[in-house]
């Protein structure tokens, strides 16, 4: 059983994704910005000076910012595409996720001059503003083709609400009045509260989900609006989160006949009830617990067993990286979330911003 973090293997695994990817990965070209972000934030969290090693690529990242034009609007908008192959004339191809990934990468690379540009800030903030759905305050990730309106074909949920608010935060918003300059904060908070579930947590259609719960709580944290949650709901949410940790001890042993229970997942977290443990949910659940200040005598045991699950079950000590579970091969997404969870446990990772704590976002 391996219980040590395989630093050298993980660094090599992550750096491979920043080099020449094999032809089998060509279909992921549209997600290039996500690949770059997952790699760089993981390397930075491990302790690599990514600004020193990859800082010369900052201007190449900046070239992915696309100005949007519409014959029916005089408002200047801009955002980022995931790949330059998506820079298609007369078509809205920028998205909120790729814009967030690019801004986080630029923060990691310490490209302060980008954030000092008023035009960069204002046009991207205008793009975020335009993605808000007027009816309920939620956000879509993209705009309608050739129109500056939220796309009627895209989903609008808590993920994009979090992404929108973090983009504004990275561009200088700190207080409610800052955010209110660009978005309807009251409607956004009302939308988030409408996604509360009776058993605690947040999710669609009344079913709580660990990822959505983390997004909702992180958004409220950035908006300094956690006080809008009742103490009763916070307690229910903490209880629901604690129960997402799989255990081979106590009453959870009674689930032995549940086809979705694996006692070898001990210490891992599931994203929803009756699901197997998954590396990424260790981060989403632990981040939510941190936000809600889960400070009880059980905290140490909860975090330590989660750490042991990640290091002994989903860490790949042969080629590096983390996998979804102990069966699959490692992938970049779960590697990033696995590293983030471990560094969150160590206290060196800002789970709300999804950046190492040492990264300065104040400029």
CORCORWO-V702112 format. One record per residue. N is the residue number from 1. SS is DSSP state (H for helix, E for strand, L for the rest). OMEGA is omega in whole degrees, 0 to 359 (NA if undefined). NEAR is the number of other C-alpha atoms within 12 Angstrom. Layout:
n=N ss=SS omega=OMEGA near=NEAR
n=N ss=SS omega=OMEGA near=NEAR
This chain:
n=1 ss=L omega=179 near=14
n=2 ss=L omega=180 near=17
n=3 ss=L omega=178 near=19
n=4 ss=L omega=178 near=20
n=5 ss=L omega=184 near=29
n=6 ss=L omega=188 near=26
n=7 ss=H omega=184 near=26
n=8 ss=H omega=180 near=21
n=9 ss=H omega=181 near=24
n=10 ss=H omega=178 near=39
n=11 ss=H omega=179 near=34
n=12 ss=H omega=179 near=23
n=13 ss=H omega=182 near=32
n=14 ss=H omega=181 near=39
n=15 ss=H omega=177 near=31
n=16 ss=H omega=181 near=23
n=17 ss=L omega=177 near=32
n=18 ss=L omega=177 near=27
n=19 ss=L omega=181 near=15
n=20 ss=L omega=180 near=13
n=21 ss=L omega=180 near=19
n=22 ss=L omega=182 near=13
n=23 ss=H omega=180 near=9
n=24 ss=H omega=182 near=9
n=25 ss=H omega=183 near=15
n=26 ss=H omega=181 near=14
n=27 ss=H omega=180 near=13
n=28 ss=H omega=181 near=20
n=29 ss=H omega=181 near=23
n=30 ss=H omega=179 near=25
n=31 ss=H omega=185 near=28
n=32 ss=H omega=181 near=34
n=33 ss=H omega=177 near=40
n=34 ss=H omega=179 near=34
n=35 ss=H omega=180 near=34
n=36 ss=H omega=181 near=42
n=37 ss=H omega=181 near=41
n=38 ss=H omega=181 near=39
n=39 ss=H omega=185 near=41
n=40 ss=H omega=182 near=48
n=41 ss=H omega=178 near=49
n=42 ss=H omega=178 near=44
n=43 ss=H omega=179 near=41
n=44 ss=H omega=179 near=39
n=45 ss=H omega=179 near=40
n=46 ss=H omega=178 near=36
n=47 ss=L omega=178 near=24
n=48 ss=L omega=177 near=26
n=49 ss=L omega=185 near=22
n=50 ss=H omega=178 near=34
n=51 ss=H omega=179 near=24
n=52 ss=H omega=186 near=17
n=53 ss=H omega=186 near=18
n=54 ss=H omega=184 near=29
n=55 ss=H omega=180 near=22
n=56 ss=H omega=180 near=16
n=57 ss=H omega=185 near=24
n=58 ss=H omega=181 near=29
n=59 ss=H omega=176 near=20
n=60 ss=H omega=176 near=21
n=61 ss=H omega=181 near=36
n=62 ss=H omega=180 near=35
n=63 ss=L omega=178 near=23
n=64 ss=L omega=175 near=34
n=65 ss=E omega=184 near=39
n=66 ss=E omega=175 near=35
n=67 ss=E omega=181 near=30
n=68 ss=E omega=180 near=37
n=69 ss=L omega=177 near=26
n=70 ss=L omega=181 near=22
n=71 ss=L omega=183 near=12
n=72 ss=L omega=182 near=12
n=73 ss=L omega=177 near=14
n=74 ss=L omega=180 near=13
n=75 ss=L omega=179 near=21
n=76 ss=L omega=179 near=26
n=77 ss=E omega=171 near=33
n=78 ss=E omega=178 near=38
n=79 ss=E omega=183 near=46
n=80 ss=E omega=172 near=46
n=81 ss=L omega=181 near=39
n=82 ss=L omega=181 near=35
n=83 ss=L omega=180 near=33
n=84 ss=H omega=175 near=24
n=85 ss=H omega=179 near=21
n=86 ss=H omega=175 near=24
n=87 ss=L omega=186 near=23
n=88 ss=L omega=182 near=18
n=89 ss=L omega=175 near=17
n=90 ss=L omega=179 near=18
n=91 ss=L omega=179 near=22
n=92 ss=L omega=182 near=32
n=93 ss=L omega=177 near=38
n=94 ss=L omega=181 near=46
n=95 ss=E omega=178 near=47
n=96 ss=H omega=180 near=46
n=97 ss=H omega=180 near=36
n=98 ss=H omega=176 near=40
n=99 ss=H omega=178 near=46
n=100 ss=H omega=179 near=43
n=101 ss=H omega=182 near=42
n=102 ss=H omega=180 near=47
n=103 ss=H omega=178 near=46
n=104 ss=H omega=177 near=44
n=105 ss=H omega=180 near=45
n=106 ss=H omega=174 near=42
n=107 ss=H omega=179 near=39
n=108 ss=H omega=181 near=41
n=109 ss=L omega=178 near=36
n=110 ss=L omega=178 near=31
n=111 ss=L omega=186 near=31
n=112 ss=H omega=183 near=26
n=113 ss=H omega=178 near=18
n=114 ss=H omega=184 near=29
n=115 ss=H omega=177 near=30
n=116 ss=H omega=181 near=19
n=117 ss=L omega=179 near=16
n=118 ss=H omega=181 near=14
n=119 ss=H omega=177 near=20
n=120 ss=H omega=183 near=30
n=121 ss=H omega=187 near=30
n=122 ss=H omega=181 near=28
n=123 ss=H omega=177 near=31
n=124 ss=H omega=177 near=43
n=125 ss=H omega=177 near=39
n=126 ss=H omega=176 near=32
n=127 ss=H omega=178 near=44
n=128 ss=H omega=180 near=49
n=129 ss=H omega=184 near=41
n=130 ss=H omega=180 near=37
n=131 ss=L omega=181 near=44
n=132 ss=E omega=180 near=42
n=133 ss=L omega=187 near=34
n=134 ss=L omega=186 near=21
n=135 ss=L omega=186 near=15
n=136 ss=L omega=177 near=23
n=137 ss=L omega=178 near=30
n=138 ss=L omega=181 near=41
n=139 ss=E omega=166 near=43
n=140 ss=E omega=183 near=36
n=141 ss=L omega=182 near=41
n=142 ss=L omega=177 near=41
n=143 ss=E omega=176 near=36
n=144 ss=L omega=181 near=25
n=145 ss=L omega=178 near=23
n=146 ss=L omega=178 near=22
n=147 ss=L omega=178 near=26
n=148 ss=L omega=178 near=33
n=149 ss=L omega=176 near=29
n=150 ss=E omega=183 near=32
n=151 ss=L omega=178 near=25
n=152 ss=L omega=181 near=19
n=153 ss=L omega=184 near=13
n=154 ss=L omega=176 near=22
n=155 ss=L omega=172 near=21
n=156 ss=E omega=183 near=32
n=157 ss=L omega=186 near=33
n=158 ss=H omega=178 near=41
n=159 ss=H omega=184 near=34
n=160 ss=H omega=174 near=38
n=161 ss=H omega=178 near=48
n=162 ss=H omega=181 near=42
n=163 ss=H omega=181 near=42
n=164 ss=H omega=183 near=53
n=165 ss=H omega=179 near=51
n=166 ss=H omega=176 near=39
n=167 ss=H omega=180 near=45
n=168 ss=H omega=178 near=43
n=169 ss=H omega=180 near=37
n=170 ss=H omega=181 near=41
n=171 ss=L omega=170 near=37
n=172 ss=L omega=180 near=29
n=173 ss=L omega=179 near=28
n=174 ss=L omega=182 near=24
n=175 ss=L omega=181 near=19
n=176 ss=H omega=181 near=26
n=177 ss=H omega=176 near=17
n=178 ss=H omega=180 near=22
n=179 ss=H omega=183 near=32
n=180 ss=H omega=177 near=23
n=181 ss=L omega=186 near=19
n=182 ss=L omega=184 near=30
n=183 ss=L omega=176 near=33
n=184 ss=L omega=185 near=31
n=185 ss=H omega=181 near=34
n=186 ss=H omega=180 near=22
n=187 ss=H omega=179 near=21
n=188 ss=H omega=179 near=38
n=189 ss=H omega=178 near=37
n=190 ss=H omega=178 near=23
n=191 ss=H omega=180 near=31
n=192 ss=H omega=180 near=41
n=193 ss=H omega=179 near=34
n=194 ss=H omega=180 near=24
n=195 ss=L omega=175 near=33
n=196 ss=E omega=179 near=32
n=197 ss=L omega=185 near=26
n=198 ss=L omega=182 near=22
n=199 ss=L omega=184 near=25
n=200 ss=L omega=181 near=34
n=201 ss=L omega=181 near=46
n=202 ss=E omega=177 near=42
n=203 ss=L omega=180 near=32
n=204 ss=H omega=175 near=27
n=205 ss=H omega=173 near=13
n=206 ss=H omega=180 near=18
n=207 ss=L omega=181 near=22
n=208 ss=L omega=182 near=32
n=209 ss=L omega=186 near=37
n=210 ss=H omega=180 near=44
n=211 ss=H omega=179 near=37
n=212 ss=H omega=179 near=36
n=213 ss=H omega=177 near=46
n=214 ss=H omega=179 near=43
n=215 ss=H omega=181 near=39
n=216 ss=H omega=182 near=50
n=217 ss=H omega=178 near=48
n=218 ss=H omega=178 near=40
n=219 ss=H omega=179 near=40
n=220 ss=H omega=178 near=35
n=221 ss=H omega=179 near=33
n=222 ss=H omega=180 near=35
n=223 ss=L omega=183 near=35
n=224 ss=L omega=185 near=25
n=225 ss=L omega=178 near=25
n=226 ss=H omega=181 near=24
n=227 ss=H omega=179 near=18
n=228 ss=H omega=176 near=20
n=229 ss=L omega=179 near=28
n=230 ss=L omega=177 near=16
n=231 ss=H omega=179 near=14
n=232 ss=H omega=180 near=16
n=233 ss=H omega=178 near=23
n=234 ss=H omega=179 near=30
n=235 ss=H omega=177 near=21
n=236 ss=H omega=181 near=24
n=237 ss=H omega=177 near=37
n=238 ss=H omega=179 near=35
n=239 ss=H omega=179 near=21
n=240 ss=H omega=180 near=31
n=241 ss=H omega=179 near=41
n=242 ss=H omega=181 near=37
n=243 ss=L omega=175 near=30
n=244 ss=L omega=178 near=41
n=245 ss=E omega=181 near=46
n=246 ss=L omega=181 near=39
n=247 ss=L omega=174 near=31
n=248 ss=L omega=182 near=20
n=249 ss=L omega=175 near=18
n=250 ss=H omega=186 near=12
n=251 ss=H omega=180 near=11
n=252 ss=H omega=176 near=22
n=253 ss=H omega=180 near=17
n=254 ss=H omega=179 near=14
n=255 ss=H omega=185 near=20
n=256 ss=H omega=179 near=19
n=257 ss=H omega=178 near=12
n=258 ss=L omega=182 near=15
n=259 ss=L omega=180 near=11
n=260 ss=L omega=178 near=18
n=261 ss=L omega=177 near=27
n=262 ss=L omega=183 near=30
n=263 ss=H omega=178 near=26
n=264 ss=H omega=174 near=27
n=265 ss=H omega=184 near=36
n=266 ss=L omega=179 near=36
n=267 ss=L omega=179 near=38
n=268 ss=L omega=180 near=48
n=269 ss=E omega=173 near=46
n=270 ss=L omega=181 near=39
n=271 ss=L omega=178 near=36
n=272 ss=L omega=178 near=34
n=273 ss=L omega=178 near=25
n=274 ss=L omega=174 near=22
n=275 ss=L omega=176 near=25
n=276 ss=L omega=176 near=32
n=277 ss=L omega=184 near=40
n=278 ss=L omega=183 near=43
n=279 ss=H omega=187 near=48
n=280 ss=H omega=184 near=38
n=281 ss=H omega=172 near=43
n=282 ss=H omega=179 near=54
n=283 ss=H omega=186 near=46
n=284 ss=H omega=181 near=42
n=285 ss=H omega=181 near=51
n=286 ss=H omega=177 near=53
n=287 ss=H omega=178 near=41
n=288 ss=H omega=178 near=43
n=289 ss=H omega=178 near=41
n=290 ss=H omega=181 near=30
n=291 ss=H omega=181 near=33
n=292 ss=L omega=176 near=33
n=293 ss=L omega=179 near=18
n=294 ss=L omega=183 near=24
n=295 ss=L omega=177 near=16
n=296 ss=L omega=180 near=15
n=297 ss=L omega=181 near=9
n=298 ss=L omega=185 near=12
n=299 ss=H omega=183 near=19
n=300 ss=H omega=179 near=16
n=301 ss=H omega=179 near=19
n=302 ss=H omega=182 near=31
n=303 ss=H omega=183 near=35
n=304 ss=H omega=179 near=26
n=305 ss=H omega=175 near=31
n=306 ss=H omega=178 near=43
n=307 ss=H omega=181 near=38
n=308 ss=H omega=177 near=30
n=309 ss=H omega=182 near=42
n=310 ss=H omega=185 near=49
n=311 ss=H omega=185 near=36
n=312 ss=H omega=186 near=30
n=313 ss=H omega=187 near=37
n=314 ss=H omega=175 near=44
n=315 ss=E omega=176 near=43
n=316 ss=L omega=184 near=35
n=317 ss=L omega=179 near=29
n=318 ss=L omega=181 near=18
n=319 ss=L omega=182 near=23
n=320 ss=L omega=179 near=32
n=321 ss=L omega=177 near=44
n=322 ss=E omega=178 near=45
n=323 ss=L omega=178 near=34
n=324 ss=L omega=181 near=34
n=325 ss=L omega=183 near=36
n=326 ss=L omega=180 near=27
n=327 ss=L omega=185 near=18
n=328 ss=L omega=172 near=17
n=329 ss=L omega=178 near=22
n=330 ss=L omega=174 near=30
n=331 ss=E omega=189 near=31
n=332 ss=H omega=182 near=38
n=333 ss=H omega=182 near=32
n=334 ss=H omega=173 near=36
n=335 ss=H omega=180 near=46
n=336 ss=H omega=182 near=45
n=337 ss=H omega=177 near=42
n=338 ss=H omega=177 near=49
n=339 ss=H omega=181 near=49
n=340 ss=H omega=180 near=45
n=341 ss=H omega=181 near=47
n=342 ss=H omega=180 near=40
n=343 ss=H omega=174 near=36
n=344 ss=H omega=178 near=37
n=345 ss=H omega=179 near=31
n=346 ss=H omega=181 near=22
n=347 ss=L omega=181 near=20
n=348 ss=L omega=183 near=22
n=349 ss=E omega=177 near=31
n=350 ss=E omega=184 near=32
n=351 ss=L omega=181 near=39
n=352 ss=L omega=180 near=37
n=353 ss=L omega=186 near=37
n=354 ss=L omega=178 near=43
n=355 ss=E omega=172 near=40
n=356 ss=E omega=184 near=36
n=357 ss=L omega=183 near=24
n=358 ss=L omega=182 near=24
n=359 ss=L omega=182 near=29
n=360 ss=L omega=178 near=19
n=361 ss=L omega=186 near=32
n=362 ss=L omega=184 near=16
n=363 ss=L omega=NA near=19
